[in-house]
């Protein structure tokens, strides 16, 4: 609702919001990084861009494993 009504978050809530976003995106990236070594594939329904998993992970930057 804050975003819809252009009401700023308090500094504490904003830091939690950023932490949650970063944790979710990094976790998803780490999941994509381990698909190939574990001989798993992302179902075609989730590959909406048609990109290879390796190509996307290189553009994303370093992962926790690095």
Buried (B, 14 or more C-beta within 10 A) or exposed (E): EEEEEEEEEEEEEEEEEEEEEEEEEBEEBEEBBEBBEEEEEBEEEEEEEEEEBEEBBEEBEEBEEE
